[in-house]
Amino acid sequence: DSDGYASATYSRWETWNLEAASNLALGENTTLRLAGNRQFSDDAWQTSLVDNKPWGEKDVWNARSWLLFDPSEDTRVQWKIYGGENNSELNLGRAIGLYSANVPDKCAPVLAGVRDDNACYTLAGFVALDAGQNPVMPSVQQRDGSTSLSEPFNVLDNDYAGSTLIVDHDFNNLRLTSVTNTETFTYGANFHFDGTPLEFGHNLSESDIDVWSQELRLTSTS
């Protein structure tokens, strides 16, 4: 018999969570399971003061299929294929005032072990001051981090895919199991450590991981 389910939830920040799965009978000896989930949002708890737009939206999906095939009483084949992506926006950092009007000198409150975002400049603030402009002080940010002077830059760029094939065969009182696996994962993340509108402290990380493995098991009950 075939069965399945689907669900959808809607929550704060206009966030949707969708999930579904189904078991499909493809014959007397074959069953397929399909499953997936999706999370996305159109709003977020933070706002970048650079463009006054919300930041921190979710963008995630995952999918999986699992095939079960019993060609005979002694043999069973299982094949799983899966993949997904995460392109969500990461939290923005909060800029902190460290400098006096004479960079690289630290401002007096910092030297005294006190943070004073009304009296101390960020590096971006000093650049504006040096150019004869009126700098934006870090104190304009909300203390809870809901607003940030950081440009909207922090975001993930992750994706993965893989496959696992499991074959079991019984030889009288011996069982041979083969497990073949391959997987690829790409990690990417952009992060702005300075927390100001200028390009100080930008960090772009990326790495690729590819894995292949083959395992053989021989077991006996005697």
C-alpha positions in Angstrom: 0.0 0.0 0.0 1.0 3.6 -0.6 0.7 6.3 2.0 2.1 9.8 2.8 1.7 13.1 4.6 2.2 16.8 4.1 2.3 19.7 6.5 2.7 23.4 6.3 3.3 25.9 9.1 3.5 29.7 9.1 5.2 31.6 11.8 6.8 34.9 12.8 8.9 36.9 10.3 6.7 35.5 7.5 8.4 32.1 7.8 7.0 29.1 6.0 8.0 25.5 6.9 6.8 22.9 4.3 7.3 19.2 4.7 6.0 16.1 2.8 6.8 12.4 2.5 5.3 9.5 0.7 5.7 5.7 0.5 5.0 4.3 -2.9 4.4 0.6 -3.6 5.9 0.0 -7.1 5.2 -3.7 -7.1 5.3 -6.8 -4.9 9.0 -6.4 -4.3 9.7 -2.7 -4.7 8.9 0.3 -2.5 10.0 3.9 -2.9 10.0 6.6 -0.2 10.2 10.3 -1.2 10.6 13.0 1.4 11.5 16.7 1.4 11.2 19.9 3.4 11.5 23.6 2.5 11.9 26.6 4.8 11.8 30.2 3.6 10.9 33.6 4.9 10.1 37.1 3.5 11.0 39.0 6.7 13.6 38.9 9.4 14.4 40.3 12.9 17.3 42.5 11.9 17.5 45.6 9.7 20.6 46.9 8.0 20.7 50.7 8.4 22.6 50.8 5.0 19.3 50.2 3.1 16.7 49.9 5.9 15.7 46.4 4.7 15.2 43.4 6.9 18.0 40.9 7.0 18.2 37.3 8.2 15.7 35.6 5.8 15.7 31.8 5.6 16.2 29.8 2.4 16.7 26.1 2.9 15.5 22.9 1.2 16.3 19.2 1.6 15.1 16.2 -0.5 15.6 12.4 -0.1 14.5 9.3 -2.0 14.9 5.7 -0.7 14.3 2.7 -2.9 13.8 -0.8 -1.4 14.0 -3.7 -3.8 13.8 -7.4 -2.9 14.6 -9.4 -6.1 14.6 -12.7 -4.2 14.3 -14.1 -0.7 18.1 -14.0 -0.2 18.8 -10.5 -1.7 17.8 -7.0 -0.7 18.8 -3.8 -2.3 18.5 -0.3 -0.8 19.4 2.9 -2.6 19.2 6.3 -1.1 19.8 9.6 -3.0 19.7 12.9 -1.2 20.6 16.6 -1.6 19.8 20.1 -0.4 20.9 23.8 -0.2 21.1 26.4 2.5 21.3 30.0 1.2 20.0 31.7 4.3 21.1 35.2 5.4 23.4 35.2 8.5 23.1 37.6 11.4 24.7 41.0 10.9 27.4 42.1 13.3 27.0 45.2 15.5 29.6 47.9 15.0 31.4 49.1 18.1 33.2 52.4 18.6 36.9 51.9 19.4 38.8 54.9 18.0 39.4 58.5 18.9 39.6 61.2 16.2 43.2 60.2 15.7 43.3 56.6 14.4 44.9 54.3 15.4 44.6 55.8 18.9 42.0 54.1 21.0 39.4 56.5 22.5 39.6 57.3 26.2 36.5 55.2 27.3 38.0 52.1 25.7 41.4 52.7 27.3 39.5 52.9 30.6 37.7 49.6 29.9 34.3 51.1 29.1 32.4 51.0 25.9 30.9 54.4 24.8 29.4 54.3 21.3 28.4 58.0 21.6 32.0 59.1 22.1 34.1 56.6 20.1 34.2 56.2 16.4 34.3 53.0 14.2 36.9 52.9 11.5 34.3 53.8 9.0 33.3 56.8 11.2 36.9 58.0 11.3 37.1 57.7 7.5 34.0 59.9 7.2 35.5 62.3 9.8 38.8 62.5 7.9 36.9 63.3 4.7 35.1 66.3 6.4 31.8 64.4 6.7 29.6 64.0 9.7 30.2 60.4 10.9 27.4 58.1 11.9 28.0 57.0 15.5 27.6 53.3 16.5 25.1 54.4 19.1 22.4 54.7 16.4 22.1 50.9 16.5 19.7 49.2 18.8 21.4 47.5 21.7 19.6 44.2 21.1 21.1 44.0 17.6 17.9 44.4 15.7 19.5 47.3 13.7 23.0 47.2 12.5 25.4 49.6 10.6 26.8 46.6 8.7 26.1 46.4 5.0 23.9 43.4 4.1 26.7 41.0 3.2 26.4 38.0 5.6 25.0 35.0 3.8 25.5 31.2 3.4 26.0 29.4 0.1 25.9 25.7 1.1 24.8 22.7 -1.0 25.2 19.0 -0.7 24.3 15.8 -2.6 25.0 12.1 -2.1 24.0 8.5 -2.8 24.2 5.3 -0.7 23.7 1.9 -2.1 23.3 -1.1 0.2 23.2 -4.7 -1.1 22.6 -7.7 1.2 22.8 -11.3 0.1 22.4 -14.4 2.3 24.6 -17.5 1.5 23.0 -20.1 3.8 24.5 -19.1 7.2 26.6 -16.3 5.8 25.5 -12.8 4.9 27.5 -10.4 2.7 26.7 -6.7 2.8 28.1 -4.1 0.5 27.8 -0.4 1.3 28.8 2.1 -1.4 28.6 5.8 -0.6 29.5 9.0 -2.4 28.9 12.5 -1.2 29.8 16.0 -2.2 29.5 19.1 0.0 30.2 22.7 -0.9 30.5 25.2 1.9 30.3 28.9 1.3 29.9 31.8 3.7 30.3 35.5 3.4 30.8 37.5 6.6 31.4 41.1 7.4 33.3 41.2 10.7 33.7 45.0 10.9 29.9 45.7 11.1 30.2 49.0 9.3 29.0 50.1 5.8 32.5 50.1 4.4 34.5 47.1 3.2 36.5 46.5 6.3 36.8 42.9 7.6 35.1 41.2 4.7 35.6 37.4 4.8 34.6 35.1 2.0 35.0 31.4 2.8 34.6 28.5 0.4 35.6 24.8 0.5 34.6 21.7 -1.3 34.5 18.2 0.2 34.1 15.0 -1.8 33.9 11.6 -0.2 33.7 8.1 -1.7 33.7 4.9 0.4 33.2 1.2 -0.1 32.5 -1.2 2.8 32.1 -4.9 2.7 30.8 -6.9 5.7 30.7 -10.6 6.1 28.7 -12.0 9.1 27.7 -15.4 10.3 25.3 -16.7 12.8 27.2 -19.9 13.5 
